[in-house]
């Protein structure tokens, strides 16, 4: 699941003394109105960033012990999380699926966890730089991004040929593309770094090239095409990636074309009452319903960059992401019991983000209060 993102404090731009006069650059997802957070959060951010700068840890696909089938460690590699050794077979092969149950074996390949940490750390130190103006934070963030995407010795090749391979079945598959669904946060970090001496125009152009190359691979490779046809959250986050990478790589026509596909996904994935049957069928139905809706909210924010309104878009048969959000609210308020399968305690991390975004985009401050209550409860409950 997506971890709670530090974009939630971006509006400190207007409450922090050090940056009260700044206007936010044209980032893809973060915006100046994104969720009012108290000024004390800035201290938490700076404290975390200080620890990251002191530790000076960077991440790379080259750190994994395994060598991908290509023989090139620059290729990203991971194992399917919900697939386990078959106990009825002497060698356990081929693996069998247990939906919602993560196999700890996947942690033996470090690329996934390192990418997650890269995104989190780069975002933290970038925001610390943006709010404080202290170049040390920009320096660390720039180093993180260059190490993963630009430096020839440590960079990831712009493909995901070996994502979420299943032992005994394949070495990679389209579904693996879900693992790069949050890379738009790296793009926004780079945009905020552009005024820093630590992040040069050459760096920025090199990063644009990487995302342009990865976009091309997603659109043209067999694995990328396979993921584009997925009907559930995988299709949603495929669109998130295509649209964000296309905007960043100065290919707006590709982004606009993909938004039309997103509109069709809204028709295909939601019922008229706002429910999401494909996500409700999962063993972690609550988590996946929230995850997929957050994907559509992300798409709506990205579409704003192209002056397209998905927040209020409705299909000809009356389906919309707004109705998807409204359908969820009675369960958030405990006015209805969640009766769908959920084999682990419900997580409300994404629910809080959905509430805060909806409060802003649909001009409903009551939703911010509901988000505050969830945060006070610790974001998780079992009922």
N, C-alpha and C positions, 0 to 999 in steps of 0.2 A: 504494500500500500504506500501511497505518497505520504511522506512525512510533512508535518506542518511547515509551511514555508515562511521565511523571514520577510517576504514581500508584504506581510500583514502590517509591518511597521513603516512602510514607505512614506506614509503621510506625515511622519515626523519631520519631513522636509519643512513643513510649515510650523512646527511647534518647537524645534530645536533651535536655540539661539545661534548656533554656529552656521546654520544654513537657511535661516528664515527668509532670506531674500532670493534664494535660488528657485529657478524653474526647472522641473524635471526634464531631462532630455527625452527624445522620442523613443522610449523603451517599448517593447512589445507587449508586456503584461503589466508591469508596475505602472501605476498612475498616481497622480497627486491626490486623488480623492479616495484612495484605497484604504478604507477602514481606519478610523481615528483610534489611535492607541496612545496611552498616557506617556508623558515624557520620560517617566522612570524606565521605560523599556530601553531607552537609548543607553543607559548605564549598563544594562545587562548585555546589550549587543557589543559595546566597547570592551567589556570585561572578557567576553568570549573571544573577541577578535584578538585581544592582547595575548591570550593563551595560545591561539593559533600561530600568531607571529613568532612567539617565543619558541614554540615547538618546531616551527619551520619544516613541517612535514608536507611533502608533495606526493602525488599519486601518478601511476603510470601502468599501462597494460604490460609493460616489460617486467613488472614485479612478480607476476604469476610464475609458479614453478612449472606449470604445464606448457607444452608447445601445441598450438592448434594444428589441425590436420593439414593446413597449408604449409607448415614448417616455419611460419613467420610469427614470432611472438607479438609483433605489432598489431596482429589481428585480435580483436576482442573475442572473448570466449566465455561461455557460461553454460550451466546445466539447468534443465527444466526443473522448476521448484516442486511441482506436485507429482513427480514420478519417482517410484521406489523400486528397489530390487524385488523381483518376483520370488517369494519364499518357496514356491513349488519347483523352482528351477535350480539345479546345482550351482550355476554361476550367476543366478539372478537375472539373466537376460532372456528376452528383452524386458525392460522395466515396464511397470504397470502404473496407471494413474490413480491417485487418491486426492481428489479435488479438495483444495483448501488446507491440506496438510503439507507443510514445507519440509522437504528432506534436508537435514543438516549437511548432507554430502556436498550440497551446492557451494557451501562456504569454503571448500577446499580450493576452488578456483577464485582468485581474489578480484578479478576485474569488476564484478558487479558491485561489491562493497566499496571498492576504491572509487568507482565512478560516483556512487551515491555520496561518498565523503567529499569528493572533489566539488560537486555541485553545492553541497551545504557550506563547505569552507569558503569557496570562492564568493558565494553570495554574502556570507557573513562579513568577510573582510572588505568586500566592495562597498557594502552599505556603511560599514564603519568609516571607510574613507570618505564616502559621499557626505555623511553627516558631520564628520569632524574636520575634514580637509587634511588629515595627517597622512603623509605620503607613505609611511611604513605599511599601512594597511593595503594601499594600492600596490605596493611592491610585492607583497605576498600573494595577493590575488592574481596579479599579472604572471607571477612565476607559476602558480597553479595551472592557469589556463595555457600558458606556453608549453609547459611540460606535457600536458595531455594531448594537445591539439597541434602544436607547431614544431617543437624541437625534434629534429630528424632522428635523434637517438632514442627518444622516449614516447613519441606521438603514437596515437592510435591510427591505424589505417581507416579511412572513411568508409567502412562497411560493417555489417553485422552478419557475416556469413556463418558464424559459429555461435550464434546466440541461442540459448535454451535448447541445446542438443539433448537427445534422449538416448542413454546408453542402450545399445542393441537395436536401435531403430534409425537414428539419424545423427548427424554431427551439427545440425543447426536447422532452424525453421523460421518462418515468417513471424510467428508469435513472439520470437525473441526480441523483436523490435519494440515491445512494450518497455524494455529496460532502458531505452534512451528517451523515454517520453518527457523527461524533465530537463532536457538539454536547452530548452528555451530560456531557462534561468541563467545559463552561462552566457547566452546572447545578451540578455539584459545587463548582466554584470559587465560585460565588455563595453556596452554602450555607455554605462555610467563611468567607466574608467577612461574615457577618451580625453578628458581634461588632465589626466595624470601624466607626469613625465615618465612614469614606469611602464606605460602602455602606449607604444608608438603607433603611428599610422600604418607602418609596415606590419606590426603585430595584428592590427585590426583587419587589414586586407588579407593577411594570411588566414585569419580565423574565418573571414567571409568565404575564402576559397575552400576551406575544409568543409564548411556547412553546405556550400554549393556542390561540392563533390559528393557529400553524403546524400544530399537531396537527389542528385542524379542517380546514385546507386539505389535509393529507395524507389524511385520511379521506374527504373529500367531493369533491375535485377529480378530474377525469378522469385527470390525470397521476399523482396520488397513488394512485388506484385501480389504474392500470396497473402501478405498481411493487409494489403489494400482492400481485399475482398471480405475481410472479417466483418461479421455483423454486430458484434457486441462492443465492449469497451476497447478492444484491440483496434477496431475500425475507427473509433472516436479518437484515440490517441495517435493513430496513423495520421489523421487529419491535423491534429495539433502540431505534429512534427513537420508535415509537408508545408503547412501554412506559415509557421514561424520561420522555418529555414528559408522558404522562398522569399518572404519579406526581407529577411536579413541579407540574403544573397542578391537582392535587387532584381527579383523575378516576380513582380506583383501579379502578372497575368496567370502564373501558375497558382498563386495563392487564391486569386479570385475564382479560378476554375475549381479548386478544391473546396471552397466554401459552398459552391453549388452542390457538391457531393455531400457535404455536411448537412445541408438542408434535407437531402434525401435520407440521410441517416436518422435525422429527427423523426421523419415519417416512419421509418422502418423499426426504430428501437423503442419508441414510446407508444403507449396506448392513449386513447383520447382522454382518459382520466388522469394521465401523467405517470402511470406505472411503467416499469421497465421489465418486461417478462424475461428477457435473456439474462439479466442480472439477478432477478428474483429466483431464478432456477438454480443458482449457485449454492454451494454449501456455506458460503459466507455472504449471504444475500444482502445484508445491511451494508457491509463494507463495499461490495461491488456496486450497489446502487448509488452510494455516495461518491465512489470513485468515478463512475461513468458520468454522473451529473456534473462533477467538478471538471471533467474533461470538456463537457459542453459549455460550461461557464468559461473555461479557458479559451475555447474557440470563439465565444462571443466577445471576449476581451480582445483577442487577436484580430477579429473582424473589424473592430473599431478603427484599427490602423488603416483600413481600406474604406472607411466611411460606410460600412455595412452593418446594419442592426440585426443581430441574431437574438439579442435579449428579448425582443418583442415579436420576433418572427413566428408566424403560425402557418402550418401547412394547409393545403386546401381542405383537408379532412379534419382540421382543428387540433393538430398536435403541436406542442411547443415545449421548449425547455422551461418556460415559466410554469406551465402546468406540471411538469416533472418536479419542479421545486415545491409547488403548492401541495402536490400529493404527499410529499415527504413530511411536511410540517406537523400534521397531527401525531405522527409517530415520535417526532422530536419533543413535542409538548406532552407526551404520554397520554394523549387523548384517545389514542388507539394502541393496542398491543401489537408488537411485531411478531407475527405468527409464521413467518417464512423461516426456512432453515438457516441457522446461524450457529456454527459449531464452536465458535469462540466468542468471548464477550464483545459486544458492539463497541466499535471505536468511533469517537465523535470528533476526532481531529479535523477531518475534512468537513464534517457537518458545521463546525465553527466557521471555517473559511467560506463555506457556501452561504451561511447566514449573513456574514459580514459583507460579502460581495452583493448579495441580494438586497441588503439594507440600503446600500449605496445605489445600485442600478435601478431598483424598483422604488426607491425613495420611501422606505418603510423603516423608521428608526426603532420600532418595536423589535425587529429582528436582531438588532445589535444587543439589546437587553437580553434576549434569549441566548445569544452567543456568550454573553458575560456569565449567565447562570451555568451554562455547560462548562465553561472554563473553571468556574468555582468548584464544580463537582469533580474536577480532575480529568474530564474528557472521556472517561470510560464508565460504562455501567453494564450489568449483566442481564437486565430485564428487557 
